[in-house]
Amino acid sequence: MGKLINILVTGCGGDIGQSIGKILSKSKYTNTLFGIDISDKNAAKFIYPNFSVGLPFTHPNYLRKMELFIDENEIDIVIPIAEPELRFFSDQNILETIGGAKMITASRLALKVGFDKYETAEFLKCRSLPFPLTYLAKDIKTIETFPIILKSRTGSGSKDLHKINTMDEFFFYTRKDRDDFVVQEFIPYKDGEYTCGLFRSQKGEIRSIVLKRELEKGYSGYGEVVENTAITALLENLAVQLNLVGSINIQLRLHKGIPMVFEINPRFSSTIYFRHLFGFEDLIWSIEDSLGFPLSDNRKNVIGRKFYKGYEEYVT
């Protein structure tokens, strides 16, 4: 296997970072696990044995401090979690190494397409893949059919996502600025919503998992592993079309049996720990692939198994 490695996870304070910390703390590859966040008012400090507060990526000394931290702690792998920070690394063309450490992110085209909801729709359209009709909000004069979905073009999460039923509502939510919003065709929920893990190695091996989910406050609160050949075929096609290396998350709904992709998240997602427990170990595979190790495979038949999002309390 080679030597154990020192791993740094940045932006580790959120739910994804905490899930990743739980996985890595038990990994056979981990020597020393470090976590950095811009705040210590989160539970990550109870999960990461070496937790510290760092600078935001907008700080002028951010990169210099990061490189010093990597050098002083002999970090082998850096895993950035927060999407704004991933955007920063992508803009700075820092996707393979930082300091003397390897970076684990999705590959460049997946980041470019996934970071921009309008770019996502255009990418799918150009490749004749199914997607909900999507328009720039700033180009909208009137809307003929409701409801529609209004969402941030570049944001992540559900904070700036609204189901709109009238023009008055549209004007209300875009009253300050329309430039960062897209309008998207509403796909009914009746046939289900799905969140899918998609991994592709440097050698082109594709692995995927399909979870039919129910949302709770914008997160996957409950779900079930399902088998759907149409979704799996679409995921494999997407991995190739994106020239994907790494792990991403695809969100879609079925409409008349056709999987309609409405979001590509070019990062590890909030279901990463559930997937890991089901044997879909895309975080571990990403580390193995980065280090040139053969991919482990602990997958098993988990069709029909369910997950439930819970909570855990910590006190000091």
Secondary structure in CASP SS format (residue, H / E / C, confidence):
PFRMAT SS
TARGET T0000
AUTHOR 0000-0000-0000
METHOD secondary structure of the structure
MODEL  1
M C 1.00
G C 1.00
K C 1.00
L C 1.00
I E 1.00
N E 1.00
I E 1.00
L E 1.00
V E 1.00
T E 1.00
G C 1.00
C C 1.00
G C 1.00
G C 1.00
D H 1.00
I H 1.00
G H 1.00
Q H 1.00
S H 1.00
I H 1.00
G H 1.00
K H 1.00
I H 1.00
L H 1.00
S C 1.00
K C 1.00
S C 1.00
K C 1.00
Y C 1.00
T E 1.00
N E 1.00
T E 1.00
L E 1.00
F E 1.00
G E 1.00
I E 1.00
D E 1.00
I C 1.00
S C 1.00
D C 1.00
K C 1.00
N C 1.00
A C 1.00
A H 1.00
K H 1.00
F H 1.00
I H 1.00
Y C 1.00
P C 1.00
N E 1.00
F E 1.00
S E 1.00
V E 1.00
G C 1.00
L C 1.00
P C 1.00
F C 1.00
T C 1.00
H C 1.00
P C 1.00
N C 1.00
Y H 1.00
L H 1.00
R H 1.00
K H 1.00
M H 1.00
E H 1.00
L H 1.00
F H 1.00
I H 1.00
D H 1.00
E H 1.00
N C 1.00
E C 1.00
I C 1.00
D C 1.00
I E 1.00
V E 1.00
I E 1.00
P E 1.00
I C 1.00
A C 1.00
E H 1.00
P H 1.00
E H 1.00
L H 1.00
R H 1.00
F H 1.00
F H 1.00
S H 1.00
D H 1.00
Q C 1.00
N C 1.00
I C 1.00
L C 1.00
E C 1.00
T E 1.00
I E 1.00
G C 1.00
G C 1.00
A E 1.00
K E 1.00
M E 1.00
I C 1.00
T C 1.00
A C 1.00
S C 1.00
R H 1.00
L H 1.00
A H 1.00
L H 1.00
K H 1.00
V H 1.00
G H 1.00
F C 1.00
D C 1.00
K H 1.00
Y H 1.00
E H 1.00
T H 1.00
A H 1.00
E H 1.00
F H 1.00
L H 1.00
K H 1.00
C H 1.00
R C 1.00
S C 1.00
L C 1.00
P C 1.00
F C 1.00
P C 1.00
L C 1.00
T E 1.00
Y E 1.00
L E 1.00
A H 1.00
K H 1.00
D H 1.00
I C 1.00
K C 1.00
T C 1.00
I C 1.00
E C 1.00
T C 1.00
F C 1.00
P C 1.00
I E 1.00
I E 1.00
L E 1.00
K E 1.00
S E 1.00
R C 1.00
T C 1.00
G C 1.00
S C 1.00
G C 1.00
S C 1.00
K C 1.00
D C 1.00
L E 1.00
H E 1.00
K E 1.00
I E 1.00
N C 1.00
T C 1.00
M H 1.00
D H 1.00
E H 1.00
F H 1.00
F H 1.00
F H 1.00
Y H 1.00
T C 1.00
R C 1.00
K C 1.00
D C 1.00
R C 1.00
D C 1.00
D C 1.00
F E 1.00
V E 1.00
V E 1.00
Q E 1.00
E E 1.00
F C 1.00
I C 1.00
P C 1.00
Y C 1.00
K C 1.00
D C 1.00
G C 1.00
E E 1.00
Y E 1.00
T E 1.00
C E 1.00
G E 1.00
L E 1.00
F E 1.00
R E 1.00
S C 1.00
Q C 1.00
K C 1.00
G C 1.00
E C 1.00
I E 1.00
R E 1.00
S E 1.00
I E 1.00
V E 1.00
L E 1.00
K E 1.00
R E 1.00
E E 1.00
L E 1.00
E E 1.00
K C 1.00
G C 1.00
Y E 1.00
S E 1.00
G E 1.00
Y E 1.00
G E 1.00
E E 1.00
V E 1.00
V C 1.00
E C 1.00
N C 1.00
T H 1.00
A H 1.00
I H 1.00
T H 1.00
A H 1.00
L H 1.00
L H 1.00
E H 1.00
N H 1.00
L H 1.00
A H 1.00
V H 1.00
Q H 1.00
L C 1.00
N C 1.00
L C 1.00
V C 1.00
G E 1.00
S E 1.00
I E 1.00
N E 1.00
I E 1.00
Q E 1.00
L E 1.00
R E 1.00
L E 1.00
H E 1.00
K C 1.00
G C 1.00
I E 1.00
P E 1.00
M E 1.00
V E 1.00
F E 1.00
E E 1.00
I E 1.00
N E 1.00
P C 1.00
R C 1.00
F C 1.00
S C 1.00
S C 1.00
T C 1.00
I H 1.00
Y H 1.00
F H 1.00
R H 1.00
H H 1.00
L H 1.00
F C 1.00
G C 1.00
F C 1.00
E C 1.00
D H 1.00
L H 1.00
I H 1.00
W H 1.00
S H 1.00
I H 1.00
E H 1.00
D H 1.00
S H 1.00
L H 1.00
G C 1.00
F C 1.00
P C 1.00
L C 1.00
S C 1.00
D C 1.00
N C 1.00
R C 1.00
K C 1.00
N C 1.00
V C 1.00
I C 1.00
G C 1.00
R C 1.00
K E 1.00
F E 1.00
Y E 1.00
K C 1.00
G C 1.00
Y C 1.00
E C 1.00
E C 1.00
Y C 1.00
V C 1.00
T C 1.00
END
